[in-house]
Amino acid sequence: MEEARSADKLTTEEGDSPRQTEARQRRQIIKPMASEINRDMVIENKMDDYEKIDQYNLEKINELAGHYRKVLSLVGEDPSREGLEKTPERVAKAMQFLTHGYDLDPAEILKSAMFQEDYKQMVIVKDIEIYSMCEHHMLPFVGKAHVAYIPKRYIVGLSKIPRVVDAYARRLQVQERLTTQIKECIQNTLNPLGVAVVIEAHHYCMMMRGIQKQNSVTTTSDFTGAFLTDKTRAEFIHLLGSNLH
């Protein structure tokens, strides 16, 4: 009862605009939901009509932050100075976000939105942004993925394809394996007539260090089924280059 009275007081606080009142009501719903999330820490960043909830594993964050504090010392910095005081924790949180794909099951993502449909033509989702981490130097590689499949019995919700791409990209990766993993997941889960995956990416391990080539682009591709034939693969490549919108 006390909780209900407190919530009522919040939603009718003097001077609130209708939008602020609505935002307060949403927070009353979100907070209990957040407490049920299977994470050790929930951080809320609030503005009048916006609420962002970041989820982190507190134990991992603390352990990672300790290691990054040592790294700062080893490169000659003072981790206790003002500008770096919270840097180890920030980097730890960033690293947990950049590798959160390990906690995702791409096949289950597809299974959550599979629908029977009598459609046997090409479905293409192209220009899917990719942000991944090279496993050799732990530097980013960024680019775009183009994914196509030809349904046999099932189609999948279109947003699930970019989600599968993200689930594999948000790990320590090499572009070649990333391409194949996306292809195999779609083929094994949907069992379509064929799958095609093309990825184009800039690798910062080649741009910021080493050979330092700023304009080189790495392209990888992988195909199954119908896309192994010249005609179908040529149609796919043609559509990738077409500006139809």
N, C-alpha and C positions, 0 to 999 in steps of 0.2 A: 504493500500500500504506500509506504514511504517513497519507494522508487517511482510509483505512478504519479504521486503528487509532485515529486521533483521534476519529472518529465513534463507534466502539465504546466508547471511554473516556467520552464524553459520555453515552451512553445507559445506562451502568451506574454513573454517579457516585453515590457513597455518600450516603445520606440522601434520594435522590429517591423521591417517591411514584410509584405506577404511572401516574398522570395526568401527572406531570412528565416521566417517562421517555417517554411517548407524545408529549408536546409537543416534546421534544428530537428525537425521531425525525422528526417532521413538519418541523422546522426544517432537518434535514439534506437533506430532499427539496426544500423550498421555496427554499433559498438558491441551488442550482444553476439552478433554474427561473427565478428572478428575474434571474440574470445574463444570461439569453437574451432577456429582454424588450427590445423595441426602444425603450428610453428611456435617457436619459443619467444618470438618478439614481434609485436606489431607497432609500427610507428605511424602516427597520423599527422598529416600536414594539412592545416585547415585554412580556408579562406571563406568569405561570406557564403558563396554558393557553390563551393567546390571542396571535395574531400578526397584525398589520395591516401591509400593505405598500402604501405610497403611491408612486405613480410620477409623476415630474416631469421636465420637460426642463430640465436645469441651465442651459443657455445662455440660454433664455428667462427663467428665474427670475431670474438675475443681472441681465439687462437690464431687466426689469420692476422689480426691486427698486431699481435705480438711479433710475428715473423716480419711483417712489413716495417715495424719500428726498428728491428735489427738491420734490415736492408738499408733504411735511411742512414743509419749510423755507419754502415760499411761503405756507402758511397761518399762519405765525408760530410753528411749533413747533421744538424742538431735537431732530433725529433721532438725536443721539448720547446723549441721556439714557437712563437705564436702562430705563424703561418702553417706550421707542420703538426701542431699539437693534435689535431683531430684527423690528420691525413691517413694514418694507418687504418683507422676505423672506416673512413670513407672508401679507401681502396678495397678493404675487405668486403664491404657491402657491394661495391661495384663488381668485384670478382665473383661474388656469389650470384649476382644478377646475370653477368655475362656467361656463366656456366650453368644456369638453371635448367638447361635442356636435359641434364642427367636425371632430373626428377620427373621428366615427362615421358609418357608412353605414346609414341607417334601412332602406333596401330590402333590404340584405344581412341585416339583423337578422331581417326577416320571412322571407326565403328560407331561413334556417337552420332553420326549423321549420314548413314547409308540408306539409300532409298531405291526400291525396285523401280526401274523405268525402262521402257522399250526404246532406247536410244543407242544407236551404234555408230555415231559419227564422232569426230574429234572434239575434245573439250580441252581448251588451252587457257591456262592462267599464266600470264607473262608479266615480266617486270616486277617480280616479287623481290623487295629489298632484302639483302642478306648482310648481316653483321656477325662475323665469326672471329675466332682466335686461332691463329696458326699455332699448332702444337710444338713446332720446332723452336720458335723464339717468343711465343706468347705475345705476339703483336697482332693487331687486327688485320683481317682481310674483308673487304666490303665490295658489294656488287649487286647483281641481279640474277634471279633464277627464273627460268621459263619451264613450265611443267605442262605436259599434255598427257591425256589418256583417252582410249577409245573404250567406252563401256561395253560390257557383254551382258550383264544383268543388273548391275548396280551403278548408280551415280552417287556422288558424295557432295555434301554441302560445300559450296565454293570456298568459303573461308577456311575450311579444314586443310586445304592444300597449303596455303601460306603458313598455317599453324604447324603442319608437319615439317615444312622447311625450317621454321624457327626452332622447333624441338631438336633438330639435328644440328643446326648452325650454332645454337647457344651451348657449345661444348668446345673443347680443344679439338681442332680438326685439321685435316688437309682437304683441299678442294676436291681432289679425286674421290676420296672416300665419301665425302658429303654428297656428291652427285649420285654415287651408287646407292647409298643408304636411302635417299629419297625415292629413287626408282624402285628399289626392292620392297620398301614398305608399301607403296601404292600397289605394286604388282601382287604381292603376297596377301594383302588385305582385301582389295577389291576384286582381284582376279579378272582384270579387264583383258580386252583383245591386244592391248599393247600400252606401253608407257614410254614417254620420252622426257628426258631432263637435260637441260643445257644451263650451265652456270658461267657467267662472266664476272671476273672479280679483279680488283686492285689489291695487291699484297704489300702491306706496309713493311714487311721484312725485306722487301726488295726496293722500297722507296725511301725509307728512313735510315737504312744501314746497308752494308754489303755493296751490291752493285749500284744502288741508288738510281734506278731508272724510274722516272716519275710517270711516264705515259704508257708503260707496258700493261697489257691486259691479258689475263690467263683465262682461256675458255676450255671447259670440259663438257663432255656429253656422254650419255648412256641411254641405251634403247632396249626395249623388249618387244616380242611379238610382231604386230603389224608394222611397227616402226623400223624393223630390220629390213623391210623392203624399200627399194629406192624410191618408188612412187610416193608412198606414205611419208617417208622421211623428207622428201623434197617438198611436199605440201606443208609439212610442219615448219621447215626452215623458211619457206616463202611467207607463211603467215606471221612468223616472228618478225620479219622485216617489213611487214605491211602496216601502215598507219591507218587503221580503219575507224578510228574514233576522233 
